[in-house]
């Protein structure tokens, strides 16, 4: 099962798309993803003074919405969560990545996300950062937000932003 939504710029260029996917076989696997497909098309949709670089608040809001969708909304649509039995500890991966055409170098996360609030980081272009959370996928929103913030700090610290702290988010 897959649902996709796309925002297009004038002329029909795909600017941003979002997708949620679910596979139910021996295990349940869900995924939610938001993709900036064309930064110039996206910029054409924004007010003139707005930039296309996401702030860390934006990143947290997007990851929270994707996490809630993948772990609660999709499984609720297919099964009764009270009847689910875990075959292994449930895990969630949160990933930030900057990808481009395969024949060109990656643009780097810093071109799409303002990472300055994390403090000084490693030199060079980092194309992705990720963290895996082992935790029940169902939790209250406030708890999920707290776990998300700690996970983002953990991720940042392990990808070269050693001064990252929750207070900086």
N, C-alpha and C positions, 0 to 999 in steps of 0.2 A: 504494500500500500504506500502511495506517495502522493503528497499534495504540494504544489508549487505555486508561488505567486511572484509576478514580475512587475517592476515599475519601469516604464519606458519613458525616454526623453522625447522631445519633439523629433520627428523623423523616424520614430520607431526603434531607436537604439536602446538596447537593454542596459539600464543603469544599475539597478539593484534587484536581486532575486532572493527569495527565501523558500526553503523547502523543508518538509518534515517527511521522514521515511520510517517505515516499520516493517520488520520481517519476523514472522512467527513460524518457526519450524520446531526443532528440538529446544531452542531457546528463543527468547524475545530479545530482539535488537532494535533499538530506536535511534534516530539521528535527527537533529535539527541543525540547519545551517543557513547562514546569511552570507551572501556573496555580493561584493561590490564588483560588478562586471566591467564597468567602464567609468573611470573617474571623471572624464570630461563630460559624459552624458549625465552623470550624477550631479556634477557642478551646475549644469544647465537647468536642473530642477530646483536648485536651492536659491534663496535670496542672494542678491548680488554681493553682499558683504560676508556671507557665510563661506567658510572653508570646507573642504571635503575630509580633512583629517579628523578622525574621531577622538574625543577625549576619553579619559579612563571612566568617567561616569557613563558615557554612551556605551563603552565596552561592557561594563558591568550590567547595564540594563539589557543589552542584547544577549549576553550569556545567560542571565537569569531567565529571560523569556524563553530562550532555546532550551535550557535545562528543564524548566517546568513543562514545556510542551513535550519534550522527548520522554520524560520520566513519569508524567502524570496524565496529561491529556490523551496521548496516543494509547498507552496501555488501558486506560479507562474505556476507550472506545471499543476495545476488543475483548476484554476480560474483566472479571470482578477481582480487584486487587486483593481482597481478603482471602481469595482462594488460591493465590499464586504461591508456588513453592520454589524456593531458590535452589538451583543446582550448584551454585558457587556464590561467593560474596558479590553483591551487586556493585558494579563500578560505573563511573561516569568520567568521560574524558572531556576536558575543556581545552579547546585549541584555538589559537590565534595564528593565522598564516597569511602570508602575502605571496601570492602566486601570479605568474604571468604566462605569456606564451612560452612554450618549451624551448624555443630557439633563442630566447632572450634571458638575460640575468633577472633574478627575482628583484622586485622593487624594494624589498625590505619592509619590515613592520613599521619602522619609523616614518615612512612616507604616508601610511594610512592611519596610524594611531600615534597620538602625542604621548610619548613615553617619558617625557621630562620629569613628571611628578614622581617617577620611581627612583630618581636620583641618577648619578652617573652610571653608565653601563659599559659593557665591553665595546671596544671599537669595532667598526665594520658593520656590514648589513646582515641583520638577523632575519631570516625569512619566516621563522615560526617559533612559537613557544607553546608548550602544552603541559597539562598536569592531570593526573588521574586521581579521582576521589573514590575511595571504597567506603560506601555508606548506603543506608537504605535510600532508595530513590524517592520515597514519599516523606515529606516533612513540611512543616509550616513555612510560609514565605519568609518570615523573619529569620528563622533558623537557616534556611537555604541561603539567604543573603549573607549571613555571618560566615557560613562555610565557604561561600563564594569568595568573599574578601580574603579570608585566610588562604584559600587555594591560590588566588591571584598573587598574593605576596610570596608564597612558597614557590610558585612558578617563576616569578620575576627573579627571586634570589638565586634559583638554580640555573637561570639563563643569563647570568652576568650582572644583574642589578642588585648587588649585595647590600645596598643601603635601603632597599624597598621595605616599607613598613605599612601597616594598615592605616595609620594616620595620614599617610601620603595619598591614599586613594580618594 
